[in-house]
Amino acid sequence: MAMKVAIVSSEVAPFAKTGGLADVTGTLSHVLRSMGCRVMVFLPYYREVWQRGMEAEKLDVDVAVPMDRRTITVGIYRCTTPAGVPVYLLKRDEYYDRTYLYATPEGDYFDNLERFTLFSRAVVESLLALKEIPDVIHCNDWQTGLIPAYTRSIYAAHFQDTATVFTIHNIAYQGLFPATLFDITGLPHQMYNMEGIEFWGKINLLKAGIVCSDVVTTVSERYSKEIQTPEYGYGLEGVLKKRKDRLFGVLNGVDYSQWNPRTDRYIKAHYSEKDLSGKALCKEDLLREYSLDVDPSIPLIGIISRFAEQKGFDILSEAMEELVKLRLAVVVLGTGEKRYQTLFRELARRYPGKLSVKITFDEALAHKLEAGCDFLLMPSRYEPCGLNQIYSLRYGTIPIVRATGGLDDTIRDYSRKDGNGFKFSEYSPGALVEKVKEAIGLYSNKKRWQALQKRAMREDFSWHRSATKYLSIYRLAVNTKRGEISSTELHKD
């Protein structure tokens, strides 16, 4: 019998998106369906959904969700993705009909605990109302962390054979709220303790997902180890160590139907491993886009990133003064912290023939950078998975990365026979600059450079491999939930 899987996320492409979480949940649902699973997806009915032109049918059934001495009615809408996956959108306008998903530029919405408590409990109520009891509920990040807590407590009798899998996409974002608001969750008071969802006197929704789910996953093998250390665990390393027999790293996959230089609709010319000539045209097009009047033969480094310390912008800022002295040019795309936006605008003004910056989020331009650059620079302090370095491999744009999280799992240094990029370990401006020097040194050797490009383009990080591992984890989680396998056996796979 086909496994029934409910994927629950606060964002899912193409309905609503702020980052990689949406791409992961959207693509995973399609691939699981193609592998024979009965998949359904749940997310809030945000304003962005209808702004993107997504049409959904109102179902006859609503759900009444108890929340802090009142009952809130939530409407259920249904639509289907092009791949045939049913998507259930949960509608309550005063909570979800807003310009942004989680926060305004001034900060988080004040009622995020209410918003995502309502969403999480409405998902559980909707499953009951629709008479859909899945084998697995796959929850993602803190916004869904209460679901494993609900299925283990208030709704335990209804979901006694349903396993919960909880994926941490970035442990730095935990969903912390004052303890005085605990009653909003509707959970039994005995769950607010050190072994439950309490965290230094606050409610922690990410912790709820970690301690209450049957299996915990994160988005790369290296990151699953890193978050068990004080440096990367953000205070939850002890909790994760206790659950290490139920903690797995599953590297995110890539949708090559969207990220492929053979077919990419956004780039100037198509090309492949067998014929790289189109890449030069893409580079010339990108230089025009960024108004950089430089010799197309010099190495071009691209940065596609959120401007934040997590992404290495503190060491990158210090390194830029040295980098612009080298025979190269740099193009930057992204948005983020104002201090870094201001700094990079100033650097671009001071070095107009070396550095050009666009402070924006632009999907088409991101594709142009992947195709037109020679290198992609990702000097992250930490990186749970990272997708841009994987995209760049397929485009023959060689990654220069720091060895952390998913960057370490996906990139092998060029010094190895099977190398596909450049990798440094020490988190410092000096280490970054030295690795860039190595990279542009190899670039000058056209034979070695083209061999590296072709090796990179042959890498395969398609979703089928990742989805196969998720499916294995689902089966093990279900067997564990039903007492058919021990936790020791669970971690042998």
Residue pairs with C-beta under 8 A, 6 or more apart in sequence:
2 36
2 37
2 38
3 36
3 37
3 38
3 135
3 136
3 471
3 474
3 475
3 478
4 37
4 38
4 39
4 40
4 132
4 133
4 134
4 135
4 136
5 32
5 37
5 38
5 39
5 40
5 134
5 135
5 136
5 137
5 138
5 474
6 39
6 40
6 41
6 42
6 123
6 127
6 132
6 134
6 136
6 137
6 138
7 25
7 28
7 29
7 32
7 39
7 40
7 41
7 42
7 138
7 140
8 41
8 42
8 43
8 120
8 123
8 137
8 138
8 139
8 140
8 144
8 147
9 21
9 22
9 25
9 41
9 42
9 43
9 139
9 140
9 141
9 143
9 144
10 21
10 43
10 44
10 101
10 102
10 116
10 119
10 140
10 141
10 143
10 144
11 17
11 18
11 19
11 21
11 22
11 25
11 43
11 101
12 22
12 25
12 26
12 29
12 41
12 43
12 87
13 22
13 23
13 25
13 26
13 27
14 26
14 52
14 54
14 81
15 22
15 26
15 43
15 46
15 48
15 49
15 52
15 54
15 87
15 89
16 22
16 43
16 44
16 46
16 48
16 49
16 52
16 101
17 23
17 48
18 101
18 102
20 169
20 252
20 385
20 387
21 140
21 141
21 169
23 255
23 387
24 140
24 169
24 219
24 252
25 41
25 140
26 81
27 253
27 255
27 463
28 253
28 463
28 466
28 467
28 470
29 39
29 41
29 81
29 83
29 85
30 81
30 83
30 85
31 253
31 463
31 464
31 466
31 467
32 39
32 467
32 470
32 471
33 39
33 83
33 84
33 85
34 83
35 464
35 467
35 468
35 471
37 471
39 85
39 86
40 85
40 86
40 87
40 88
40 132
40 134
41 81
41 85
41 86
41 87
41 88
42 87
42 88
42 90
42 123
42 126
43 87
43 88
43 89
43 90
44 89
44 90
44 91
44 95
44 96
44 115
44 119
45 56
45 75
45 77
45 89
45 90
45 91
45 92
45 96
46 96
46 97
46 98
46 101
47 96
47 97
47 98
47 99
48 101
49 56
49 89
54 79
55 79
56 77
56 78
56 79
56 87
56 89
57 77
57 78
57 79
58 75
58 76
58 77
59 75
59 76
59 77
59 78
61 76
61 129
61 130
62 73
62 74
62 75
62 76
63 73
63 74
63 76
63 122
63 125
63 126
63 129
64 71
64 72
64 73
64 74
64 125
65 71
65 72
65 73
65 74
65 118
65 121
65 122
65 125
66 121
66 186
67 114
67 117
67 118
67 121
67 184
67 186
68 114
68 183
68 184
68 186
69 183
72 92
72 118
73 92
74 90
74 91
74 92
74 118
74 122
74 125
74 126
75 90
75 91
75 92
76 88
76 89
76 90
76 91
76 126
76 129
76 130
77 88
77 89
77 90
77 91
78 86
78 87
78 88
78 89
79 86
79 87
79 89
80 86
80 87
81 87
88 126
88 130
90 96
90 119
90 122
90 123
90 126
92 118
92 122
95 111
95 114
95 115
95 118
95 119
96 115
98 109
100 109
102 108
102 109
102 112
102 143
103 109
109 115
112 175
112 177
113 175
113 177
113 181
113 184
113 185
113 203
113 205
114 184
116 142
116 143
116 144
116 146
116 175
116 205
117 146
117 184
117 185
117 186
119 143
119 144
120 143
120 144
120 145
120 146
120 147
120 150
121 146
121 150
121 186
123 137
123 144
123 147
124 147
124 150
124 151
124 155
124 159
127 133
127 134
127 137
128 155
128 158
133 158
133 159
133 161
133 162
134 162
135 161
135 162
135 163
135 474
135 478
136 162
136 163
136 164
136 165
136 474
136 477
136 478
137 147
137 148
137 151
137 159
137 162
137 163
137 164
137 165
138 164
138 165
138 167
138 470
138 474
139 145
139 147
139 148
139 164
139 165
139 166
139 167
139 209
139 213
140 166
140 167
140 169
141 167
141 168
141 169
141 170
141 173
141 206
141 209
142 173
142 174
142 175
142 204
142 205
142 206
142 209
143 175
143 205
144 166
144 209
145 166
145 175
145 205
145 206
145 207
145 208
145 209
145 210
146 185
146 187
146 205
146 208
146 209
147 164
147 209
148 164
148 166
148 208
148 209
148 212
148 213
148 214
149 185
149 187
149 191
149 197
149 208
149 209
149 212
150 187
151 158
151 159
151 162
151 164
151 212
152 164
152 212
153 187
153 188
153 191
154 186
154 187
154 188
161 478
161 481
161 482
162 481
163 214
163 215
163 474
163 477
163 478
163 480
163 481
164 212
164 213
164 214
164 215
164 477
165 213
165 214
165 215
165 216
165 217
165 470
165 473
165 474
165 477
166 209
166 210
166 212
166 213
166 215
166 216
166 217
167 216
167 217
167 218
167 219
167 250
168 206
168 209
168 210
168 216
168 217
168 218
168 219
168 227
168 384
169 218
169 219
169 384
169 385
170 384
171 206
171 218
171 227
171 232
171 233
171 234
171 236
171 384
172 234
172 310
173 206
174 199
174 204
174 205
174 206
174 207
174 234
174 236
175 203
175 204
175 205
175 206
176 199
176 202
176 203
176 204
176 205
177 202
177 203
177 205
178 202
178 203
179 192
179 198
179 201
179 202
179 203
181 203
182 189
182 192
182 203
185 197
185 203
187 197
190 196
191 197
192 198
192 203
195 211
196 208
196 211
197 203
197 204
197 205
197 207
197 208
197 211
197 212
198 204
199 207
199 235
199 236
200 235
204 236
206 236
207 236
207 239
209 216
210 216
210 236
210 239
210 240
210 243
211 239
211 243
213 246
214 246
214 477
214 480
214 481
215 246
215 247
215 248
215 473
215 476
215 477
215 480
215 490
216 240
216 243
216 246
216 247
216 248
217 224
217 247
217 248
217 249
217 250
217 470
217 473
218 224
218 227
218 247
218 248
218 249
218 250
218 384
219 249
219 250
219 251
219 252
219 384
219 385
219 406
220 249
220 250
220 251
220 252
220 384
220 385
220 405
220 406
220 408
220 409
220 410
221 249
221 251
221 409
222 249
222 404
222 405
222 406
222 408
222 409
223 232
223 249
223 382
223 383
223 384
223 385
223 405
223 406
224 247
224 248
224 249
225 249
226 232
226 233
226 382
226 404
226 405
227 233
227 234
227 236
227 237
227 240
228 237
228 240
228 241
228 244
228 247
229 237
230 237
232 382
233 240
240 247
245 487
245 488
245 490
245 491
246 487
246 490
246 491
248 469
248 473
248 491
249 409
250 466
250 469
250 470
250 473
251 385
251 406
251 409
251 410
251 461
251 466
252 385
252 387
252 390
252 406
252 466
253 461
253 462
253 463
253 464
253 465
253 466
253 467
254 387
254 390
254 391
254 394
254 461
254 462
254 463
255 463
256 394
256 462
257 263
259 367
259 370
259 391
259 394
259 395
260 394
261 267
261 270
261 271
261 272
261 278
261 279
261 282
261 371
261 394
261 395
261 396
262 270
262 271
262 272
263 270
264 270
264 367
264 371
266 363
266 364
266 367
266 368
267 282
267 285
267 367
267 368
267 371
267 372
268 278
268 281
268 282
268 284
268 285
268 368
268 371
268 372
269 277
269 278
269 279
269 281
269 282
269 285
270 278
271 277
271 278
271 279
271 282
271 371
271 396
272 457
273 396
273 453
273 454
273 457
273 458
276 396
276 450
276 453
279 371
279 372
279 395
279 396
280 296
282 368
282 371
282 372
283 296
283 300
283 372
283 373
283 374
284 296
284 372
285 368
285 372
286 300
286 331
286 368
286 369
286 371
286 372
286 373
287 293
287 294
287 296
287 300
287 329
287 372
289 365
289 368
290 331
290 356
290 358
291 356
292 329
292 331
292 353
292 356
293 353
294 329
294 353
294 354
298 327
298 328
298 329
299 327
299 328
299 329
299 374
299 375
299 439
299 440
299 443
300 328
300 329
300 330
300 331
300 372
300 373
300 374
300 375
301 323
301 328
301 329
301 330
301 331
301 373
301 374
301 375
301 376
301 377
301 400
301 436
302 330
302 331
302 332
302 333
302 369
302 370
302 372
302 373
302 375
302 376
302 377
302 397
303 316
303 330
303 331
303 332
303 333
303 334
303 376
303 377
303 378
304 333
304 334
304 366
304 369
304 370
304 376
304 388
305 311
305 313
305 332
305 333
305 334
305 336
305 378
305 388
306 334
306 335
306 336
307 313
307 334
307 335
307 336
307 337
307 340
307 341
307 344
307 359
308 336
308 337
308 340
309 337
309 381
310 380
310 381
310 382
310 383
311 336
311 378
311 379
311 380
311 381
311 383
312 378
312 379
312 380
312 381
312 402
312 427
312 432
313 336
313 337
313 340
314 381
315 379
315 427
315 428
315 429
315 432
316 377
316 379
316 429
316 432
317 340
317 343
317 344
318 429
319 379
319 429
319 430
319 432
319 433
319 436
320 330
320 344
320 347
320 355
322 429
322 433
323 330
323 433
323 436
324 330
324 347
324 351
324 354
324 355
326 436
326 437
326 440
327 440
328 354
328 436
328 440
329 353
329 354
329 355
329 356
330 354
330 355
330 356
330 377
331 355
331 356
331 357
331 358
331 369
331 373
332 344
332 348
332 355
332 356
332 357
332 358
333 358
333 360
333 362
333 365
333 366
333 369
334 359
334 361
335 341
335 359
335 360
335 361
341 359
344 355
344 357
344 359
345 357
345 359
347 355
347 357
348 355
348 356
348 357
358 365
366 388
369 376
370 376
370 388
370 391
370 392
370 395
370 397
371 395
371 397
373 392
373 397
374 397
374 398
374 443
375 397
375 398
375 399
375 400
375 422
375 436
375 439
375 443
376 388
376 389
376 392
376 397
376 398
376 399
376 400
377 399
377 400
377 401
377 436
378 386
378 388
378 389
378 399
378 400
378 401
378 402
378 407
379 400
379 401
379 402
379 424
379 432
380 386
380 401
380 402
380 404
380 405
380 407
381 402
381 404
381 427
382 404
382 405
383 401
383 402
383 404
383 405
383 406
383 407
384 405
384 406
385 405
385 406
386 401
386 405
386 406
386 407
386 410
389 399
389 401
389 406
389 407
389 410
389 411
389 421
390 410
390 459
390 461
392 398
392 399
392 456
393 399
393 410
393 420
393 421
393 456
393 457
393 459
393 461
394 456
394 457
394 459
395 457
396 453
396 454
396 456
396 457
398 414
398 420
398 421
398 422
398 439
398 452
398 453
398 456
399 407
399 411
399 420
399 421
399 422
400 421
400 422
400 423
400 424
400 435
400 436
400 439
401 407
401 408
401 411
401 421
401 422
401 423
401 424
402 423
402 424
402 425
402 427
402 432
403 411
403 423
403 424
403 425
407 423
408 423
410 461
411 420
411 421
411 422
411 423
412 418
412 419
412 420
412 421
412 423
413 419
413 421
413 422
413 423
414 420
414 421
414 422
414 438
414 439
414 442
414 452
418 455
419 452
419 455
420 452
420 455
420 456
420 459
421 456
422 435
422 436
422 438
422 439
423 435
424 431
424 432
424 434
424 435
425 431
442 448
442 449
442 452
443 449
472 493
473 493
476 485
476 489
476 490
476 493
477 490
479 485
480 486
480 487
480 490
